[in-house]
Amino acid sequence: MANHHLGQPRGVFGERLSLELYGISDVSLVASVGMIALFLVACLATIGWIFRTGYRLKP
């Protein structure tokens, strides 16, 4: 049985989609990594503040 349908390999849809969209982006890599880093720092700061103050963790 053939493993191809109309020239497209069968398999996980996400894998095909990622291959088709590789290199196409509206946002630069620097901006993307920068926003991820900013979000990570904000999350870590919030978690640190919760652990330092015990915010609503103690009755």
GIDA-V956044 format. One line per field, one symbol per residue. ss: DSSP state (@ for helix, = for strand, . for the rest). A space follows every 10 residues. Layout:
ss: ???
This chain:
ss: ...==..==. ..@@@@@@@@ ........@@ @@@@@@@@@@ @@@@@@@@@@ @@@......
